[in-house]
Amino acid sequence: MQSQKTIEQVIAAYVTARERGEQPSRSQLLEDNPSLADELREFFQLHDQLSGNEKDAETQAGAIDTPGTPDKPASSHVQPPRELGDYEILEEIDRGGMGVVYKARHKELGRVVALKLIRSGELASEEEIQRFRSEAEAAAALTHPGIVPIYEVGMLDGLVYYTMAYINGQSLAEMVDAGPLDPKEAARIVQKLCVAVEHAHQAGVFHRDIKPANVLVDKSGQPILIDFGLAKMAHQDNGLTTTGQLLGTPAYMAPEHASGRSTEVTPMSDVYSLGALLHFLCAGQPPFTGPTPFDVLLQVLDRAPVPPSKLNRRVSYELDYVCQRGLEKDPKDRYDNAAQMAGDLSRILAGKPVDCPTLSPWSRFESWWRREPILVVHLIGIGITTSIVAISQWVRGGVTDEFVLRIILLLTWILASFALQYGVVRERLRDAACLTWATVDVCIYTTLIAFAAPPRSMLLIGYPMMIVASSLFYRKRFLVYMTTVCIIGFLMLAWLAPLEDFVKYDFAAIFIAGLVVICFTLLSTIRRVRSMSVFYDDEV
């Protein structure tokens, strides 16, 4: 008799099959493992939210005035009925990680509403139903122009649903598709949202999932906060989110939320999300971007965001300050509450000064280091190298052609670093900029050591150092690319200078083999770290 598989074994087999390009049936997995059904449903839901495509990750569970998508293949167990109780279903609006939203009409009142059904339908677990009801209860407890009103919560034919106002407008995500908003308009929208969020906080409700897709702007320009699926009531502890469990959209998550410390999620976590939202509206991209949610989470935890003014010159210093203060890693360094943030935005809109404290030189350097670590490391390394070259030449006396060449190469390296940093902070240029930067680093470094004065063998240590440094991006392809370029650079020395000046010919093969071993060792480490992102405690 075959032993019962554990949840880890089932999920590992599922993920491995997906990596091979297969499409394993989720319903078949549920049938084959009935005792693990609830855990598997939770994993599939979290996997869709944090590891799916961009559309799935940006959960749009609100009422957006867009055409229905009747031909879209169903990705949940919900089969849309033509009628549900007193409501006539008109069309599907959108679907997110937890629910599916339909445009519906009340048959007696004639009122058009947004009707949300739990995504897993009749197969929903008790926890899913409880979380769905908590979402409706959290929003229903609030009455504010900036928060979507809830009309009714109910269950019919095994389907849990609730209805809310149908908002005829666009989401902030759609509004920024064509580019960043005017800074004044961005400040106006976020100021109104801050007031709405403060109202929710005063009522003891923390949203915990503020992002562009969860804010709709109606025809009058009023931003309306929707989707309270992850909301937490200050006076309740329903156990739906435990320490180590990660729910939400990484790009707009506060660090304490991203690290899985749910017990530390406070009103300041929503303040962080408001700062991230302001950054998105002003810059046209989130504070942190990456190819996967895991890459974004790493940046949320230890990287400082690039000020919006670096990406949009129309953004003022005061608006930069409001955004940066909202995005502080330590909650104590952020605004005390959303009302305080709204106050600064109101002063900006009124043309009044905002109290922006002057940072110490060390604080400025620390912020720069966390914001642009690649550039800072390059400048420090090139600066030290330039100093050594200059001092050595001064000791020898006179100016040689080789010295002039080295200085020109080092200055070119500095200028190239600044130019490539411009591309690194822009999402659409990042990959090309990183690959180009790696190539430039190896080419210039190889040329420098080729024309360096003997003894030069110790300078070869720069190649393994660059390979190790490239692993800090946790990108396997980038690591392989850097290793390949370093090996090519080492072989170029045979063309630029006699190779025996550096190593014996039989040692050259050993050196190249060493670079390959370093690469494979780091690839194994990256693979293990990335696999943890799939099984992050409660299977993020």
C-alpha positions in Angstrom: 0.0 0.0 0.0 1.4 3.4 -1.0 2.1 5.7 1.9 0.3 9.0 2.2 2.2 11.9 0.6 2.9 15.0 2.6 1.8 18.5 1.5 5.4 19.4 0.8 5.8 16.4 -1.5 2.6 17.1 -3.4 3.5 20.8 -3.9 7.1 20.0 -4.9 5.9 17.6 -7.5 3.4 20.2 -8.8 6.1 22.9 -9.0 8.6 20.6 -10.7 6.0 19.7 -13.3 5.3 23.3 -14.0 9.0 24.0 -14.4 9.2 21.3 -17.1 6.5 23.1 -19.0 3.6 20.8 -18.1 0.2 21.9 -16.9 -0.8 19.5 -14.1 -4.5 19.4 -13.3 -5.3 21.1 -10.0 -8.7 19.4 -9.7 -7.0 16.0 -10.2 -4.5 16.8 -7.4 -7.5 17.7 -5.1 -9.2 14.4 -6.0 -6.0 12.4 -5.5 -5.2 14.0 -2.1 -8.5 14.6 -0.3 -6.9 14.9 3.1 -4.7 17.8 1.8 -7.5 19.6 -0.1 -7.7 22.7 2.1 -4.0 23.2 2.2 -3.7 22.7 -1.6 -6.5 25.2 -2.2 -4.6 27.8 -0.1 -1.4 27.1 -1.9 -3.0 27.5 -5.3 -4.6 30.8 -4.2 -1.3 32.2 -2.8 0.7 30.9 -5.8 -1.7 32.7 -8.2 -1.4 36.0 -6.2 2.4 36.0 -5.8 3.9 33.8 -8.4 1.5 34.1 -11.4 1.5 36.5 -14.3 1.2 40.2 -13.9 -2.6 40.1 -14.4 -3.1 37.6 -11.6 -0.6 39.4 -9.3 -2.4 42.7 -9.6 -5.6 41.4 -8.0 -8.4 43.5 -9.3 -11.3 42.5 -7.1 -13.3 45.7 -7.4 -16.0 47.1 -9.7 -14.2 48.5 -12.7 -16.1 49.9 -15.7 -14.6 47.7 -18.3 -16.1 45.3 -20.9 -16.9 41.8 -19.7 -14.7 38.9 -20.8 -17.2 36.1 -21.5 -14.7 34.2 -23.7 -11.9 34.2 -21.1 -11.3 30.7 -19.8 -12.4 30.1 -16.3 -9.6 29.9 -13.8 -11.8 29.1 -10.8 -14.6 26.8 -9.7 -17.2 29.6 -9.9 -19.7 29.0 -12.7 -21.4 32.4 -13.3 -25.2 31.9 -13.0 -27.6 34.0 -15.0 -29.4 34.9 -11.8 -28.5 34.8 -8.2 -31.4 35.5 -5.8 -32.7 39.0 -6.5 -29.8 39.8 -8.9 -29.5 39.3 -12.6 -25.9 38.7 -13.7 -24.9 41.0 -16.6 -21.2 40.3 -17.2 -18.0 39.4 -15.5 -15.9 42.5 -14.6 -12.8 40.9 -13.2 -11.3 38.2 -11.0 -8.6 38.2 -8.4 -6.9 35.9 -6.0 -10.0 35.4 -3.7 -13.1 36.4 -5.7 -14.8 37.0 -9.0 -16.7 40.3 -9.5 -19.7 40.6 -11.8 -21.8 43.5 -12.9 -25.4 42.7 -11.8 -28.8 44.4 -11.6 -31.3 44.1 -8.7 -34.4 42.7 -10.3 -36.9 44.7 -8.2 -34.9 47.9 -7.5 -33.2 48.1 -10.9 -30.0 49.2 -9.2 -26.8 48.2 -10.9 -24.2 46.8 -8.4 -20.9 44.9 -8.4 -21.5 41.4 -7.1 -18.6 39.5 -5.7 -18.5 35.7 -5.4 -15.9 33.7 -3.6 -13.6 32.3 -6.3 -13.6 28.7 -5.3 -17.4 28.6 -5.2 -19.0 25.6 -3.6 -15.5 24.0 -3.0 -14.5 26.9 -0.7 -12.9 25.9 2.6 -14.2 27.3 5.9 -11.2 29.6 6.1 -11.9 31.0 2.7 -15.5 31.6 3.6 -14.5 33.2 6.9 -12.0 35.5 5.1 -14.5 36.4 2.5 -17.1 37.4 5.1 -14.5 39.3 7.0 -13.8 41.3 3.9 -17.4 42.3 3.5 -17.8 43.0 7.3 -14.7 45.3 7.3 -15.9 47.4 4.4 -19.5 47.4 5.6 -18.4 48.9 8.9 -17.1 52.0 7.1 -19.1 54.9 5.6 -16.9 57.4 3.7 -16.9 58.8 0.1 -13.5 57.3 -0.4 -14.5 53.8 0.5 -16.8 51.5 -1.5 -20.1 51.0 0.2 -21.4 47.5 0.8 -25.1 46.7 0.3 -25.7 43.1 1.1 -23.9 39.9 2.3 -25.5 36.5 1.7 -25.3 32.9 0.7 -27.5 31.2 -1.9 -27.2 27.6 -3.3 -23.9 27.2 -1.6 -22.4 30.4 -3.1 -21.2 33.1 -0.7 -21.5 36.6 -2.1 -21.8 40.3 -1.3 -22.8 43.3 -3.3 -21.3 46.8 -3.4 -21.6 50.0 -5.3 -20.8 49.8 -9.0 -18.1 52.4 -9.7 -18.1 53.8 -13.2 -14.5 54.7 -13.6 -10.9 53.5 -13.9 -8.4 52.0 -11.6 -5.2 53.9 -10.8 -3.3 51.0 -12.6 -5.2 51.8 -15.8 -4.8 55.6 -15.4 -1.0 55.2 -15.3 -0.8 52.9 -18.3 0.1 55.8 -20.5 2.7 57.2 -18.1 2.9 59.0 -14.7 0.3 61.4 -13.6 0.8 65.1 -13.2 2.4 65.4 -9.7 -0.3 67.8 -8.5 -3.0 65.3 -9.6 -1.1 62.5 -7.9 -0.9 64.5 -4.7 -4.6 65.2 -4.8 -5.6 61.6 -5.3 -3.3 60.3 -2.5 -4.4 63.1 -0.2 -8.0 62.0 -0.5 -7.0 58.4 0.0 -5.1 59.3 3.1 -8.3 60.8 4.5 -10.3 57.7 3.7 -7.6 55.4 5.1 -7.5 57.5 8.3 -11.2 57.1 8.6 -10.8 53.3 8.4 -8.0 53.4 11.0 -10.2 55.4 13.4 -12.8 52.7 13.0 -10.2 50.0 13.8 -9.8 48.7 10.2 -6.4 48.2 8.5 -6.7 47.6 4.8 -3.2 45.9 4.3 -3.6 45.7 0.5 -3.5 49.3 -0.8 -2.3 49.3 -4.4 -3.3 50.8 -7.8 -5.7 48.0 -8.8 -7.6 48.5 -5.5 -8.3 52.2 -6.0 -11.0 53.3 -8.5 -11.5 56.9 -9.6 -15.1 57.8 -10.5 -16.2 60.3 -13.1 -16.1 63.1 -10.5 -12.4 62.4 -9.8 -13.1 60.9 -6.3 -10.7 58.0 -5.6 -12.5 55.0 -4.0 -10.7 52.3 -2.0 -12.0 48.8 -2.7 -11.1 45.1 -1.9 -10.9 44.7 1.9 -10.0 41.0 1.4 -6.9 41.3 3.6 -8.3 43.8 6.0 -7.6 43.4 9.7 -9.9 44.5 12.5 -8.0 46.1 15.4 -10.5 44.6 17.9 -10.5 41.1 16.5 -8.0 38.3 16.2 -9.7 35.8 13.9 -6.5 33.9 13.2 -6.8 34.2 9.4 -3.3 35.6 9.1 -0.6 34.1 11.3 3.0 35.0 11.8 5.0 33.9 8.8 2.1 34.0 6.4 2.5 36.4 3.5 -0.5 37.8 1.7 -0.7 40.8 -0.6 1.2 42.4 -3.4 4.9 42.6 -2.7 5.5 45.9 -4.5 3.2 47.8 -2.1 3.9 45.8 1.0 5.5 47.3 4.1 8.8 45.6 5.1 7.2 44.3 8.3 4.4 42.8 6.2 6.8 41.4 3.6 8.9 39.6 6.2 5.8 37.7 7.4 5.6 39.4 10.8 1.8 39.8 10.6 1.6 40.7 14.3 3.6 43.9 13.6 1.2 45.1 10.9 -0.2 48.4 12.2 -1.7 51.6 10.6 1.8 52.5 9.6 1.8 49.6 7.2 -1.0 51.3 5.3 1.0 54.5 5.4 3.8 52.7 3.7 1.4 51.4 1.0 0.2 55.0 0.5 3.8 56.1 0.0 4.3 53.3 -2.5 1.1 54.4 -4.3 2.2 58.0 -4.4 5.6 56.8 -5.9 3.7 54.8 -8.6 1.5 57.7 -9.6 4.4 60.2 -9.7 7.1 57.9 -11.3 4.9 55.6 -13.4 6.3 52.5 -11.7 6.3 51.0 -8.2 9.1 51.8 -5.8 10.6 48.3 -6.4 10.3 46.1 -9.5 11.7 42.8 -10.5 11.1 39.8 -12.7 9.5 37.8 -9.8 7.7 38.6 -6.5 10.8 37.2 -4.8 13.1 39.7 -6.3 10.7 42.5 -5.3 10.5 41.2 -1.7 14.3 41.3 -1.4 14.3 45.0 -2.4 11.4 45.8 -0.1 13.3 44.4 2.8 16.7 46.0 2.3 16.8 48.5 -0.6 16.0 52.2 -0.5 13.6 53.3 -3.3 14.7 55.7 -6.0 13.1 59.2 -5.4 10.2 59.8 -7.9 12.0 63.0 -9.1 14.8 60.8 -10.5 12.2 59.3 -12.9 10.0 62.3 -13.4 11.6 65.7 -13.2 8.3 67.4 -12.6 8.1 66.0 -9.1 9.1 68.6 -6.5 11.5 68.1 -3.6 8.6 68.4 -1.1 6.6 65.6 -2.9 9.8 63.5 -2.9 10.1 64.0 0.8 6.4 62.9 1.5 7.0 59.8 -0.7 10.3 58.9 0.9 9.0 59.4 4.5 6.1 57.2 3.8 8.4 54.5 2.5 10.8 54.4 5.4 11.8 50.8 6.4 11.3 51.5 10.2 7.6 52.2 11.0 8.8 54.7 13.6 10.4 56.8 10.9 7.2 57.1 8.8 4.3 59.4 9.3 2.5 58.6 12.6 -0.8 58.2 10.8 -2.4 58.7 7.4 -3.9 62.1 8.6 -0.3 63.5 9.1 0.6 62.4 5.5 -2.6 64.0 4.2 -1.7 67.2 6.0 1.7 67.5 4.2 0.0 66.7 0.8 -2.6 69.4 1.5 0.2 71.9 2.2 1.9 71.0 -1.1 -1.4 71.4 -3.0 -2.0 74.8 -1.4 1.5 76.0 -2.3 2.6 76.1 1.4 6.0 75.0 2.6 6.5 71.5 4.1 8.8 70.9 7.0 11.6 68.8 5.4 14.4 68.2 7.9 18.0 68.4 6.6 19.7 65.1 6.6 23.3 64.7 8.0 26.0 63.8 5.4 26.2 60.3 6.8 22.4 59.8 6.5 22.6 61.0 2.9 25.4 58.6 2.1 23.5 55.7 3.8 20.4 56.5 1.9 22.4 56.7 -1.4 24.1 53.4 -0.6 20.8 51.6 0.0 19.2 53.3 -3.1 22.0 52.8 -5.6 24.4 50.1 -4.2 25.8 49.1 -7.6 26.9 52.7 -8.4 28.3 53.3 -4.9 30.4 50.2 -5.0 31.7 51.1 -8.4 32.6 54.6 -7.5 34.4 53.5 -4.3 36.3 50.7 -6.1 37.3 52.9 -9.1 38.1 55.8 -6.7 40.5 53.6 -4.7 42.1 52.2 -7.9 42.6 55.7 -9.3 44.2 56.9 -6.1 46.6 53.9 -6.1 47.5 54.5 -9.7 48.1 58.2 -9.2 50.2 57.7 -6.0 52.3 55.0 -7.7 53.0 57.3 -10.7 53.8 60.2 -8.4 56.4 58.0 -6.5 58.0 56.9 -9.8 57.9 60.5 -11.1 56.9 61.8 -14.5 53.9 61.1 -16.7 53.9 58.2 -19.1 51.6 57.2 -21.9 50.5 54.2 -19.9 49.6 56.4 -17.0 47.4 58.6 -19.2 45.7 55.6 -20.7 44.9 54.2 -17.3 43.4 57.5 -16.1 41.3 57.8 -19.3 40.0 54.2 -18.8 39.2 54.9 -15.2 37.4 58.1 -16.0 35.5 56.4 -18.8 34.5 53.7 -16.3 33.1 56.3 -13.9 31.1 58.1 -16.6 29.8 54.7 -18.0 28.7 53.8 -14.4 26.6 57.0 -14.1 25.0 56.4 -17.5 24.2 52.8 -16.8 22.7 53.6 -13.4 20.1 55.7 -15.3 19.0 52.5 -17.0 19.1 50.3 -13.9 16.4 52.4 -12.1 14.0 52.2 -15.0 12.1 49.0 -15.2 12.0 48.7 -19.0 15.8 49.3 -19.3 17.0 47.4 -16.2 17.9 44.0 -17.8 19.8 45.5 -20.7 21.6 48.0 -18.4 22.7 45.3 -16.0 24.1 43.1 -18.8 25.8 46.1 -20.5 27.3 47.1 -17.2 28.7 43.6 -16.6 30.3 43.7 -20.1 31.8 47.2 -19.6 33.2 46.2 -16.2 35.0 43.1 -17.6 36.3 44.9 -20.7 37.7 47.9 -18.9 39.1 45.8 -16.0 40.8 43.4 -18.5 42.4 46.4 -20.4 43.6 47.9 -17.1 45.4 44.8 -15.9 46.8 44.1 -19.3 48.7 47.4 -19.2 49.5 47.3 -15.5 53.1 47.2 -14.4 54.4 43.8 -13.2 53.8 41.9 -10.9 50.2 41.5 -12.1 49.1 38.0 -11.3 47.3 39.1 -8.1 45.1 41.4 -10.2 43.3 38.3 -11.6 41.4 38.1 -8.3 39.1 40.7 -9.8 37.4 38.1 -12.0 36.1 35.8 -9.2 35.2 38.9 -7.2 32.9 40.2 -10.1 31.3 36.7 -10.4 30.6 36.6 -6.7 29.2 40.2 -6.7 26.9 39.3 -9.6 25.3 36.5 -7.5 23.8 39.2 -5.1 21.1 39.8 -7.8 19.9 36.2 -7.3 19.5 35.9 -11.0 20.9 32.7 -12.4 21.1 33.9 -16.0 22.9 37.0 -15.0 25.5 35.0 -13.0 26.1 32.7 -16.0 26.5 35.7 -18.2 29.0 37.4 -15.9 31.0 34.1 -15.6 31.1 33.7 -19.4 32.2 37.3 -19.9 34.9 37.0 -17.2 36.3 33.9 -18.9 36.4 35.7 -22.2 38.1 38.6 -20.6 40.7 36.4 -19.1 41.4 34.8 -22.5 41.7 38.3 -24.0 44.8 38.8 -21.9 46.6 36.4 -24.2 45.9 38.8 -27.0 46.6 42.1 -25.1 49.7 40.9 -23.2 51.8 37.7 -22.9 49.8 35.3 -20.7 52.9 34.0 -19.0 53.2 37.5 -17.3 50.2 36.5 -15.2 50.2 32.7 -14.9 51.8 29.7 -16.4 49.9 28.2 -19.3 49.0 25.0 -17.5 47.6 27.2 -14.6 45.3 29.1 -17.0 43.1 26.1 -17.4 42.9 25.6 -13.6 42.0 29.3 -13.2 39.1 29.0 -15.7 38.0 25.8 -14.1 38.0 27.7 -10.7 35.7 30.4 -12.2 33.3 27.7 -13.4 33.3 26.0 -10.0 32.5 29.3 -8.3 29.6 29.8 -10.8 28.1 26.4 -10.2 28.4 26.7 -6.5 26.6 30.1 -6.5 24.0 28.7 -8.9 23.2 26.0 -6.4 22.8 28.5 -3.6 20.6 30.8 -5.7 18.4 27.8 -6.6 18.0 26.9 -3.0 17.2 30.4 -2.0 14.6 30.8 -4.8 13.0 27.5 -3.9 12.4 28.9 -0.4 10.3 31.7 -2.0 7.8 29.0 -3.2 7.5 27.4 0.3 7.9 30.5 2.4 6.4 29.2 5.6 2.8 29.0 4.5 3.7 28.4 0.9 3.9 31.9 -0.5 
